[in-house]
Amino acid sequence: MKITDFLSKECIKLKLSETNKDGHLKEMVNILSSAGKVPASKVNQITSKLVERENMGSTGIGEGVAIPHVKTEHVGSIVGALGISEQGIEFDSLDGAPVYISFLLLTPVEARNEHLKALSEISLFLKDKYYRDELKAMKNEKQAYKLIKKL
């Protein structure tokens, strides 16, 4: 499995505007909705599920990275959105630092193995300081997608 199997260039947004966790989660779901990956009528429901998931434990894994994720009946296949924040997002991360790179993952309820594989791919990618620095330096979404496509 490759990240580009579930991330399209339309689902990448540089210069995220939200700086609090709940607002950020909705902004990320809206990216997927705008790209036609989730129905606009389900944005609030999906966001609520993500907030519930975050209440169980932050998906802010440290090093300025968060990987919010949830299984939902509102997607037919795995979909992801990548967002970069210049100002940082207060995310209750494990290391207490703000989040600058966020990768949202939505998976169909029955796709347990695919969910874990996708999380693993995202984690391996974002663990690498080189890739984190490159993403933060990107000037446009097309450049970010090209970087990910090379993996």
C-alpha positions, 0 to 999 in steps of 0.5 A: 500500500502506498500513501497515494492509494488513498491521498489525492492531490485535491486533498492536500491543503497548505496554509490551514487556517484553524488553530484549535483541534476541533476547528482543525478536524472540521477543516480537514473533513471539509477538504475531503468533502470539497474533493468529493471524497465524503458527502457534505451532509456528513461533515458534522457527523464525521467531525463528531466521530473524530472529536470522540476519538481524540477524547480517548487519546490525542493522535498528536504523535509528537514532532509537530505531527498529528494523524487523526483517524477514524473508521466510518460508514460514510466512506466506501474506501480509505481516504486521506487529507494532508494539511500543513499549518504555518502557525501551529495547531493546539492539539494536546500532542504527546510532547505538548508541542503544536501540530504543523503537519496533520494527516487525516485518515478515514476508513470504512468500518470493515477495513481493519487491516487496511486501516492499520496498513495505511496508518503504518505508511503515514507514520513511517513517512512522517517519522522522517525529519527530512520529509517533515521539513520538506512538507513544511517548506512546500510552496504549493499542493502540487509540490507536496503531492510530487514528494509523496508520490516518490515514496 
